[in-house]
Amino acid sequence: MRLSELDYALPTELIAQRPLDQRDHSRLLVYERATGEVRHRRFSELPDELDPDELAVVNDTRVLPARIRIERPRGEVLLLEKTGDGLWQGLARPTKRLRVGRHYGPVELVEHLGEGRWLLRLEGEPAGEMPLPPYITEALEDPERYQTVYAQEEGSAAAPTAGLHFTPELLARLDVERVTLHVGLDTFRPVTADDLERHELHSERYEVGPAAWERIRAAPRVLAVGTTTVRVLESLARGAPLRGRTDLFVRPGFEFGRVDSLLTNFHLPRSTLLALVMAFCGVEETRRLYRLAVDERYRFYSFGDAMLIR
């Protein structure tokens, strides 16, 4: 697959800058792969679009307050993951002006790993800001709006955004199982290689309980809530252990082993997330649906609307 196939035109005013007042009031574009039918609904109507025996699988990771502002030089550190020896991996900028062994607020830089990544030591627990994506330029009044209502296992540098639409009341209408994948920023890093075969993902930590996997494995139909959930389920379907790391890169040509339906937001151009959607839905079908979403003025990206592909 060529990188240019992951491009599309998006008016900047369609990039959602804030969440809606009510989580489940987002719009929901429904696409039936078997017939090509498209329906425009509200997210609160999701249960009506699922089969009675469909199991919804969510990623219950919780986002860390991982963005730490620093002074002299003015910049920031973004925590990515805690290592086994009590240190952290993170991104720090401006990298060229930072020095190994120096303290910047609660952060001590231990080793430069390249490409802006650092090994660092943190005083205490993370106590920064929510790590909102750079395309969101408005301040977030309530940090909990960048968490799903079922977020439990702390460890992500970004939210699994498909789950942001759920309310406790809506979840109660579904049969739900949980998995955990701690989202790293590499998932959202733009693809730069002209040929997707040459793009590599850094691995991310995941864990699935034995009973949860038995339910998922035996379910008549599985709805994956978000691309991170897809990567966990398809890793396990290929024989991965119930706990570990995955660098599975799902792109067109991929054969799905456990996911029957996909619930997802509208993703950035040139992203591995968009490649995953194209793998599930088809390249040209996805491009057509994104053009339709633009024409219908759907809201895009993290705080935007959702799409259900069946």
KOLMAR-843634 format. One record per residue (C-alpha): residue in three letters; residue number from 1; y, x, z. Coordinates in Angstrom, 3 decimals. Layout:
REM KOLMAR-843634
<node "ala" NUM <Y X Z>>;
...
END
This chain:
REM KOLMAR-843634
<node "met" 1 <0.000 0.000 0.000>>;
<node "arg" 2 <3.448 1.298 -0.906>>;
<node "leu" 3 <6.301 1.370 1.596>>;
<node "ser" 4 <8.531 -0.632 -0.758>>;
<node "glu" 5 <6.209 -3.628 -0.329>>;
<node "leu" 6 <7.372 -3.867 3.289>>;
<node "asp" 7 <10.991 -4.425 2.266>>;
<node "tyr" 8 <12.813 -7.742 2.216>>;
<node "ala" 9 <16.421 -8.917 2.313>>;
<node "leu" 10 <17.703 -10.439 5.563>>;
<node "pro" 11 <21.256 -11.635 6.272>>;
<node "thr" 12 <22.389 -10.025 9.518>>;
<node "glu" 13 <23.475 -13.379 10.946>>;
<node "leu" 14 <19.790 -14.408 11.111>>;
<node "ile" 15 <18.991 -11.660 13.634>>;
<node "ala" 16 <18.767 -13.563 16.928>>;
<node "gln" 17 <21.054 -11.974 19.526>>;
<node "arg" 18 <20.015 -14.092 22.494>>;
<node "pro" 19 <17.122 -16.319 23.542>>;
<node "leu" 20 <17.442 -20.080 23.320>>;
<node "asp" 21 <18.178 -21.954 26.540>>;
<node "gln" 22 <14.654 -23.424 26.446>>;
<node "arg" 23 <11.857 -21.041 25.468>>;
<node "asp" 24 <9.739 -23.584 23.604>>;
<node "his" 25 <12.647 -25.035 21.616>>;
<node "ser" 26 <12.246 -22.294 19.021>>;
<node "arg" 27 <11.188 -23.284 15.546>>;
<node "leu" 28 <7.621 -22.761 14.353>>;
<node "leu" 29 <6.698 -22.148 10.722>>;
<node "val" 30 <3.049 -23.140 10.214>>;
<node "tyr" 31 <1.074 -21.749 7.257>>;
<node "glu" 32 <-2.422 -22.882 6.283>>;
<node "arg" 33 <-4.140 -20.025 4.450>>;
<node "ala" 34 <-6.857 -22.252 2.958>>;
<node "thr" 35 <-4.463 -24.691 1.278>>;
<node "gly" 36 <-1.128 -22.854 1.132>>;
<node "glu" 37 <0.516 -25.747 3.001>>;
<node "val" 38 <3.647 -25.005 5.022>>;
<node "arg" 39 <4.976 -27.123 7.877>>;
<node "his" 40 <8.214 -26.733 9.859>>;
<node "arg" 41 <7.770 -27.639 13.524>>;
<node "arg" 42 <9.014 -26.864 17.025>>;
<node "phe" 43 <7.187 -24.378 19.200>>;
<node "ser" 44 <6.561 -27.096 21.792>>;
<node "glu" 45 <4.312 -28.730 19.167>>;
<node "leu" 46 <1.986 -25.718 18.961>>;
<node "pro" 47 <-0.950 -27.452 20.744>>;
<node "asp" 48 <-0.959 -30.134 18.044>>;
<node "glu" 49 <-1.547 -27.432 15.407>>;
<node "leu" 50 <-4.593 -25.860 17.085>>;
<node "asp" 51 <-8.228 -26.942 17.037>>;
<node "pro" 52 <-9.448 -28.559 20.290>>;
<node "asp" 53 <-11.862 -25.670 20.909>>;
<node "glu" 54 <-9.392 -22.886 20.022>>;
<node "leu" 55 <-8.945 -20.151 22.620>>;
<node "ala" 56 <-5.426 -18.702 22.870>>;
<node "val" 57 <-5.453 -15.016 23.856>>;
<node "val" 58 <-2.241 -13.567 25.310>>;
<node "asn" 59 <-1.123 -10.053 26.231>>;
<node "asp" 60 <-0.066 -10.133 29.893>>;
<node "thr" 61 <1.732 -6.778 29.956>>;
<node "arg" 62 <5.054 -6.651 31.778>>;
<node "val" 63 <8.074 -4.716 30.500>>;
<node "leu" 64 <9.399 -1.885 32.653>>;
<node "pro" 65 <13.149 -1.608 33.404>>;
<node "ala" 66 <12.797 1.529 31.345>>;
<node "arg" 67 <16.264 2.306 29.933>>;
<node "ile" 68 <18.085 4.783 32.220>>;
<node "arg" 69 <21.691 5.675 31.396>>;
<node "ile" 70 <22.722 9.307 31.890>>;
<node "glu" 71 <26.071 11.099 32.057>>;
<node "arg" 72 <27.133 14.581 30.952>>;
<node "pro" 73 <26.098 14.350 28.208>>;
<node "arg" 74 <26.431 10.617 27.837>>;
<node "gly" 75 <23.152 9.193 26.647>>;
<node "glu" 76 <19.964 7.611 27.892>>;
<node "val" 77 <16.330 8.111 28.761>>;
<node "leu" 78 <13.782 5.517 27.724>>;
<node "leu" 79 <10.539 5.633 29.718>>;
<node "leu" 80 <7.451 5.138 27.572>>;
<node "glu" 81 <4.385 5.773 29.681>>;
<node "lys" 82 <3.297 7.274 32.992>>;
<node "thr" 83 <0.874 10.175 32.627>>;
<node "gly" 84 <-2.103 10.916 34.834>>;
<node "asp" 85 <-0.348 13.689 36.757>>;
<node "gly" 86 <2.510 11.480 37.941>>;
<node "leu" 87 <4.900 12.502 35.195>>;
<node "trp" 88 <6.288 10.277 32.453>>;
<node "gln" 89 <6.608 10.467 28.721>>;
<node "gly" 90 <9.909 9.203 27.415>>;
<node "leu" 91 <12.583 9.391 24.756>>;
<node "ala" 92 <15.854 11.092 25.652>>;
<node "arg" 93 <19.084 11.447 23.743>>;
<node "pro" 94 <21.128 13.328 22.747>>;
<node "thr" 95 <18.062 15.591 22.624>>;
<node "lys" 96 <19.864 18.643 21.217>>;
<node "arg" 97 <22.221 18.723 24.202>>;
<node "leu" 98 <19.536 18.301 26.856>>;
<node "arg" 99 <17.834 21.172 28.648>>;
<node "val" 100 <14.385 21.669 30.192>>;
<node "gly" 101 <14.521 21.849 33.992>>;
<node "arg" 102 <17.835 19.994 34.270>>;
<node "his" 103 <18.307 16.809 36.289>>;
<node "tyr" 104 <20.028 13.859 34.643>>;
<node "gly" 105 <20.471 11.216 37.310>>;
<node "pro" 106 <16.988 10.339 38.624>>;
<node "val" 107 <15.316 12.165 35.704>>;
<node "glu" 108 <14.196 15.803 35.496>>;
<node "leu" 109 <13.217 17.005 32.030>>;
<node "val" 110 <9.995 19.030 32.193>>;
<node "glu" 111 <9.033 19.710 28.570>>;
<node "his" 112 <10.300 18.779 25.113>>;
<node "leu" 113 <7.427 17.316 23.078>>;
<node "gly" 114 <9.310 17.042 19.790>>;
<node "glu" 115 <10.924 14.176 17.868>>;
<node "gly" 116 <13.057 13.249 20.876>>;
<node "arg" 117 <10.034 12.806 23.152>>;
<node "trp" 118 <10.009 14.475 26.562>>;
<node "leu" 119 <7.712 14.978 29.493>>;
<node "leu" 120 <9.788 14.150 32.558>>;
<node "arg" 121 <9.719 13.596 36.293>>;
<node "leu" 122 <11.266 10.425 37.735>>;
<node "glu" 123 <12.574 10.003 41.264>>;
<node "gly" 124 <11.096 6.793 42.652>>;
<node "glu" 125 <10.080 3.821 40.539>>;
<node "pro" 126 <11.739 2.754 37.266>>;
<node "ala" 127 <15.032 1.020 38.080>>;
<node "gly" 128 <16.917 1.006 34.812>>;
<node "glu" 129 <17.793 -1.738 32.348>>;
<node "met" 130 <15.609 -3.848 30.081>>;
<node "pro" 131 <14.837 -1.782 26.942>>;
<node "leu" 132 <16.217 -4.228 24.390>>;
<node "pro" 133 <15.816 -3.228 20.717>>;
<node "pro" 134 <18.882 -1.662 19.063>>;
<node "tyr" 135 <19.430 -4.647 16.765>>;
<node "ile" 136 <20.256 -6.772 19.836>>;
<node "thr" 137 <23.862 -5.890 20.621>>;
<node "glu" 138 <24.676 -8.617 23.161>>;
<node "ala" 139 <24.008 -8.149 26.873>>;
<node "leu" 140 <21.070 -10.097 28.298>>;
<node "glu" 141 <22.227 -12.250 31.211>>;
<node "asp" 142 <18.757 -12.814 32.666>>;
<node "pro" 143 <16.342 -9.842 32.336>>;
<node "glu" 144 <13.382 -12.184 32.840>>;
<node "arg" 145 <14.043 -13.667 29.411>>;
<node "tyr" 146 <12.650 -10.435 27.950>>;
<node "gln" 147 <9.409 -11.067 29.855>>;
<node "thr" 148 <6.735 -13.624 29.056>>;
<node "val" 149 <6.136 -16.233 31.752>>;
<node "tyr" 150 <2.604 -14.840 32.145>>;
<node "ala" 151 <3.647 -11.153 32.339>>;
<node "gln" 152 <1.641 -9.482 35.090>>;
<node "glu" 153 <0.553 -5.881 34.432>>;
<node "glu" 154 <3.625 -3.631 34.429>>;
<node "gly" 155 <3.676 -0.855 31.873>>;
<node "ser" 156 <5.366 -1.742 28.559>>;
<node "ala" 157 <8.407 -0.242 26.866>>;
<node "ala" 158 <8.909 -3.420 24.805>>;
<node "ala" 159 <7.975 -7.085 25.091>>;
<node "pro" 160 <5.092 -8.705 23.203>>;
<node "thr" 161 <7.649 -11.065 21.700>>;
<node "ala" 162 <5.384 -13.798 20.308>>;
<node "gly" 163 <4.703 -14.796 23.907>>;
<node "leu" 164 <8.380 -15.245 24.809>>;
<node "his" 165 <8.275 -18.826 23.485>>;
<node "phe" 166 <5.779 -20.110 26.051>>;
<node "thr" 167 <6.593 -22.135 29.154>>;
<node "pro" 168 <4.162 -22.750 32.043>>;
<node "glu" 169 <3.949 -26.391 30.977>>;
<node "leu" 170 <3.025 -25.472 27.409>>;
<node "leu" 171 <0.421 -22.949 28.561>>;
<node "ala" 172 <-1.192 -25.657 30.692>>;
<node "arg" 173 <-1.952 -27.595 27.502>>;
<node "leu" 174 <-3.965 -24.694 26.044>>;
<node "asp" 175 <-7.191 -22.882 26.819>>;
<node "val" 176 <-5.883 -19.381 27.584>>;
<node "glu" 177 <-7.453 -15.964 28.135>>;
<node "arg" 178 <-5.649 -12.711 28.947>>;
<node "val" 179 <-5.865 -9.146 27.710>>;
<node "thr" 180 <-3.515 -6.245 28.440>>;
<node "leu" 181 <-1.964 -3.787 26.011>>;
<node "his" 182 <1.024 -1.766 27.176>>;
<node "val" 183 <3.420 -1.671 24.243>>;
<node "gly" 184 <4.895 1.669 23.235>>;
<node "leu" 185 <7.862 2.073 20.938>>;
<node "asp" 186 <5.694 3.645 18.260>>;
<node "thr" 187 <4.455 0.148 17.396>>;
<node "phe" 188 <7.997 -0.669 16.271>>;
<node "arg" 189 <8.810 2.727 14.727>>;
<node "pro" 190 <9.719 2.309 11.058>>;
<node "val" 191 <7.173 3.486 8.516>>;
<node "thr" 192 <8.582 6.475 6.644>>;
<node "ala" 193 <5.622 7.628 4.531>>;
<node "asp" 194 <5.712 6.252 0.987>>;
<node "asp" 195 <1.988 5.571 1.263>>;
<node "leu" 196 <0.924 3.606 4.378>>;
<node "glu" 197 <-2.339 5.567 4.468>>;
<node "arg" 198 <-0.295 8.560 5.662>>;
<node "his" 199 <1.393 6.769 8.566>>;
<node "glu" 200 <-0.186 7.308 11.982>>;
<node "leu" 201 <0.249 5.248 15.127>>;
<node "his" 202 <0.329 6.829 18.568>>;
<node "ser" 203 <-2.274 5.269 20.824>>;
<node "glu" 204 <-1.474 2.613 23.441>>;
<node "arg" 205 <-3.318 1.745 26.661>>;
<node "tyr" 206 <-5.276 -1.496 26.870>>;
<node "glu" 207 <-7.728 -3.194 29.210>>;
<node "val" 208 <-9.853 -6.348 28.936>>;
<node "gly" 209 <-11.992 -7.792 31.716>>;
<node "pro" 210 <-15.736 -8.216 30.999>>;
<node "ala" 211 <-15.645 -11.972 31.623>>;
<node "ala" 212 <-12.535 -12.345 29.449>>;
<node "trp" 213 <-14.199 -10.513 26.554>>;
<node "glu" 214 <-17.328 -12.662 26.845>>;
<node "arg" 215 <-15.197 -15.798 26.547>>;
<node "ile" 216 <-13.276 -14.355 23.613>>;
<node "arg" 217 <-16.394 -13.104 21.845>>;
<node "ala" 218 <-18.125 -16.485 22.163>>;
<node "ala" 219 <-15.141 -18.731 21.342>>;
<node "pro" 220 <-15.476 -20.909 18.198>>;
<node "arg" 221 <-11.918 -19.983 17.212>>;
<node "val" 222 <-9.479 -17.422 18.599>>;
<node "leu" 223 <-5.687 -17.580 18.359>>;
<node "ala" 224 <-4.153 -14.136 18.874>>;
<node "val" 225 <-0.702 -14.463 20.428>>;
<node "gly" 226 <1.144 -11.525 18.928>>;
<node "thr" 227 <0.271 -8.420 16.969>>;
<node "thr" 228 <-0.518 -6.433 20.119>>;
<node "thr" 229 <-3.249 -8.931 21.002>>;
<node "val" 230 <-4.656 -8.570 17.482>>;
<node "arg" 231 <-4.946 -4.814 17.902>>;
<node "val" 232 <-6.837 -5.184 21.193>>;
<node "leu" 233 <-9.255 -7.814 19.913>>;
<node "glu" 234 <-9.970 -6.072 16.636>>;
<node "ser" 235 <-10.500 -2.759 18.426>>;
<node "leu" 236 <-13.105 -4.369 20.673>>;
<node "ala" 237 <-14.695 -6.168 17.731>>;
<node "arg" 238 <-15.320 -2.696 16.269>>;
<node "gly" 239 <-17.118 -1.493 19.392>>;
<node "ala" 240 <-14.276 0.016 21.424>>;
<node "pro" 241 <-14.759 0.050 25.229>>;
<node "leu" 242 <-13.154 -2.618 27.409>>;
<node "arg" 243 <-10.638 -0.091 28.698>>;
<node "gly" 244 <-9.036 2.764 26.823>>;
<node "arg" 245 <-6.489 3.550 24.137>>;
<node "thr" 246 <-6.168 2.227 20.620>>;
<node "asp" 247 <-4.376 3.588 17.581>>;
<node "leu" 248 <-5.747 0.892 15.263>>;
<node "phe" 249 <-3.410 0.470 12.286>>;
<node "val" 250 <-4.000 -2.953 10.715>>;
<node "arg" 251 <-2.750 -3.050 7.135>>;
<node "pro" 252 <-3.677 -4.891 3.915>>;
<node "gly" 253 <-7.372 -4.495 3.126>>;
<node "phe" 254 <-8.358 -4.725 6.809>>;
<node "glu" 255 <-11.367 -6.946 7.606>>;
<node "phe" 256 <-10.774 -9.071 10.700>>;
<node "gly" 257 <-13.714 -9.459 13.041>>;
<node "arg" 258 <-12.475 -11.764 15.803>>;
<node "val" 259 <-9.012 -13.210 15.106>>;
<node "asp" 260 <-8.980 -16.627 13.399>>;
<node "ser" 261 <-5.303 -17.586 13.832>>;
<node "leu" 262 <-2.181 -15.510 14.426>>;
<node "leu" 263 <0.975 -16.500 16.275>>;
<node "thr" 264 <3.800 -14.050 15.693>>;
<node "asn" 265 <7.559 -13.644 15.334>>;
<node "phe" 266 <9.358 -12.532 12.154>>;
<node "his" 267 <9.307 -8.731 12.010>>;
<node "leu" 268 <11.497 -5.901 10.760>>;
<node "pro" 269 <11.127 -4.535 7.227>>;
<node "arg" 270 <9.142 -1.308 6.890>>;
<node "ser" 271 <7.311 -1.914 10.175>>;
<node "thr" 272 <3.628 -1.673 11.045>>;
<node "leu" 273 <3.952 -5.179 12.497>>;
<node "leu" 274 <4.863 -6.619 9.117>>;
<node "ala" 275 <1.950 -4.713 7.571>>;
<node "leu" 276 <-0.389 -6.374 10.080>>;
<node "val" 277 <0.922 -9.839 9.179>>;
<node "met" 278 <0.411 -9.037 5.490>>;
<node "ala" 279 <-3.151 -7.948 6.240>>;
<node "phe" 280 <-3.870 -11.318 7.843>>;
<node "cys" 281 <-1.882 -13.565 5.525>>;
<node "gly" 282 <-1.746 -11.653 2.229>>;
<node "val" 283 <1.035 -9.472 0.871>>;
<node "glu" 284 <2.571 -11.887 -1.612>>;
<node "glu" 285 <2.026 -14.892 0.672>>;
<node "thr" 286 <3.873 -13.123 3.494>>;
<node "arg" 287 <6.729 -12.150 1.205>>;
<node "arg" 288 <6.989 -15.771 0.031>>;
<node "leu" 289 <6.975 -17.106 3.596>>;
<node "tyr" 290 <9.667 -14.644 4.658>>;
<node "arg" 291 <11.860 -15.707 1.733>>;
<node "leu" 292 <11.299 -19.325 2.762>>;
<node "ala" 293 <12.170 -18.518 6.383>>;
<node "val" 294 <15.421 -16.917 5.239>>;
<node "asp" 295 <16.244 -19.924 3.038>>;
<node "glu" 296 <15.483 -22.289 5.942>>;
<node "arg" 297 <17.648 -20.211 8.302>>;
<node "tyr" 298 <14.940 -19.272 10.762>>;
<node "arg" 299 <15.986 -16.824 13.475>>;
<node "phe" 300 <14.418 -13.343 13.183>>;
<node "tyr" 301 <13.053 -10.586 15.433>>;
<node "ser" 302 <12.532 -10.448 19.205>>;
<node "phe" 303 <14.513 -13.535 20.289>>;
<node "gly" 304 <13.918 -15.351 17.020>>;
<node "asp" 305 <11.555 -18.104 15.890>>;
<node "ala" 306 <7.790 -17.974 15.435>>;
<node "met" 307 <5.163 -18.339 12.746>>;
<node "leu" 308 <1.610 -19.651 13.081>>;
<node "ile" 309 <-0.850 -18.479 10.415>>;
<node "arg" 310 <-4.161 -20.355 10.332>>;
END
